[in-house]
Amino acid sequence: MIKKIYYLSIITTLSLTAILFYLKKEIYLIIFMGAFIPILASYLNIKIIDFISSKYDHQITAKFNAAQFFIKSIFVISLMFIGIKELELNIPIFISCLCSIWFIFHVMEGFYTNSLIKKNNS
């Protein structure tokens, strides 16, 4: 179920950015940098979590999930720097888009990892 949400989110944001690329460059960049890239990074984390949970025990999976929080925090701060300093995007819109997408998909990753750990324990 969660992977279907990822697929739908990736396809939707990619389609939206492709359309907005020709209409409004700033909105395109906000959606691309603030939604598509964090969703794609979150999906890659899900794939890594799948790999780790299939090869190692649940404790390693839980430790990776905790460590990735810090890695993703550095990633989000880097995206903020690029979006604000380099691309000069609208700060309130970009930051709210980026942080809300990051939070929503980080919570989804947590639930997904929790379900994998419960499945592997039983």
C-alpha positions in Angstrom: 0.0 0.0 0.0 2.7 2.5 0.9 4.7 1.7 -2.2 1.6 2.5 -4.3 1.5 5.9 -2.6 5.1 6.5 -3.5 4.5 5.5 -7.1 1.4 7.8 -7.4 3.3 10.7 -5.7 6.3 10.3 -8.0 4.2 10.2 -11.2 2.0 13.1 -10.1 4.8 15.4 -9.1 6.8 14.5 -12.2 3.8 15.2 -14.5 3.0 18.4 -12.7 6.6 19.6 -13.0 6.7 18.7 -16.7 3.6 20.8 -17.3 4.8 23.7 -15.2 8.2 23.7 -16.8 6.7 25.6 -19.7 4.3 27.7 -17.8 6.0 29.1 -14.7 9.7 28.3 -14.0 9.6 29.3 -10.3 6.6 27.1 -9.5 8.2 24.3 -11.4 11.4 24.6 -9.4 9.5 24.8 -6.1 7.6 21.6 -6.9 10.7 19.9 -8.3 13.0 20.8 -5.4 10.4 20.9 -2.7 8.3 17.8 -3.6 9.7 15.5 -6.3 13.3 15.3 -5.0 12.3 14.6 -1.4 9.7 12.0 -2.5 12.3 10.3 -4.7 14.9 10.3 -1.9 12.3 8.8 0.5 11.5 6.1 -2.0 15.2 5.2 -2.3 15.3 5.0 1.5 12.3 2.6 1.4 14.2 0.4 -1.1 17.3 0.5 1.1 15.2 -0.5 4.1 13.7 -3.4 2.1 17.2 -4.6 1.3 18.5 -4.2 4.9 15.5 -5.9 6.4 15.8 -8.9 4.0 19.5 -9.4 4.6 19.9 -8.5 8.3 17.9 -8.6 11.5 15.3 -6.1 12.7 17.8 -4.4 15.0 20.0 -3.3 12.1 16.9 -2.1 10.3 15.8 0.0 13.3 19.2 1.5 13.7 19.3 2.4 10.0 15.9 4.0 10.3 17.2 6.1 13.2 20.4 7.0 11.4 18.6 8.0 8.2 16.7 10.7 10.1 20.0 12.6 10.5 21.0 11.9 6.9 17.7 13.2 5.6 17.9 16.2 7.8 21.2 17.2 6.3 19.7 16.5 2.8 16.7 18.8 3.5 19.0 21.6 4.8 21.1 21.2 1.6 17.9 21.5 -0.5 16.9 24.6 1.5 20.3 26.2 0.8 20.2 25.4 -2.9 16.6 26.5 -3.2 17.0 29.8 -1.3 20.6 30.9 -2.0 21.2 29.5 -5.4 17.8 29.4 -7.1 16.3 32.3 -5.1 12.9 30.6 -4.7 10.0 32.1 -2.8 11.1 31.3 0.8 7.7 30.8 2.6 6.2 28.6 -0.2 9.4 26.6 -0.8 10.1 25.9 2.8 6.5 25.0 3.7 6.4 22.6 0.6 9.7 21.0 1.4 9.2 20.6 5.1 5.6 19.3 4.8 6.6 16.7 2.1 9.7 15.7 4.1 7.6 15.2 7.3 4.8 13.3 5.6 7.1 10.9 3.8 9.4 10.5 6.8 6.4 9.4 8.9 5.4 7.0 6.1 8.9 5.5 6.2 8.6 5.0 9.9 5.3 3.1 9.6 6.7 1.1 6.7 9.9 0.1 8.7 7.7 -0.7 11.7 5.6 -3.0 9.6 8.7 -4.8 8.3 10.1 -5.2 11.8 6.8 -6.7 13.0 6.6 -9.0 10.0 10.1 -10.2 10.5 9.6 -10.8 14.3 6.6 -13.0 13.8 
